[in-house]
Amino acid sequence: MCLCCLQGFRCVLEQMSAREADVPLIKTYVAGFAAHAVCESVVTLQELSEPMENGTYYPLFLICLQQMLKFQDKDWLVNVFNESKMDLQTMLPG
């Protein structure tokens, strides 16, 4: 786990909605960086997901999963997701 990376990620998340007007694709960019961090084992999928639980920043987590498919294959992503023992429903709003 890279504590600095996670703290930086949380700061970016907190400022993301204020920046959307200036950077329309900010969720895609943030998701790309986050996906790369998971693919390179800088952070785990579970660590990445924590600030996005209960649909916070929805649909950012789903975009992160999509971006991971650009860096790794489907089998890798399914394996990482299953190992994390995450419940995808916890990532959805309401």
Residue pairs with C-beta under 8 A, 6 or more apart in sequence:
1 43
1 44
1 47
2 37
2 42
2 43
5 37
5 42
5 43
6 43
6 47
9 34
9 37
9 43
9 48
9 51
10 51
12 30
13 30
13 51
13 52
13 57
13 60
16 26
16 27
16 30
16 57
16 60
19 26
20 26
20 27
23 29
27 57
27 59
27 60
27 63
28 63
28 67
30 60
31 60
31 63
31 64
31 66
31 67
32 67
32 70
34 43
34 48
34 64
34 67
35 64
35 65
35 67
35 68
35 70
35 71
36 67
36 71
37 43
37 48
38 44
38 45
38 48
38 64
38 68
38 80
39 68
39 71
39 72
44 84
45 80
45 81
45 84
45 86
46 84
46 85
46 86
48 61
48 64
49 61
49 84
49 86
49 91
51 57
52 58
52 60
52 61
52 91
53 90
53 91
54 90
54 93
55 91
55 92
55 93
55 94
58 91
58 92
58 93
61 91
62 91
65 77
65 81
68 77
68 80
69 77
72 80
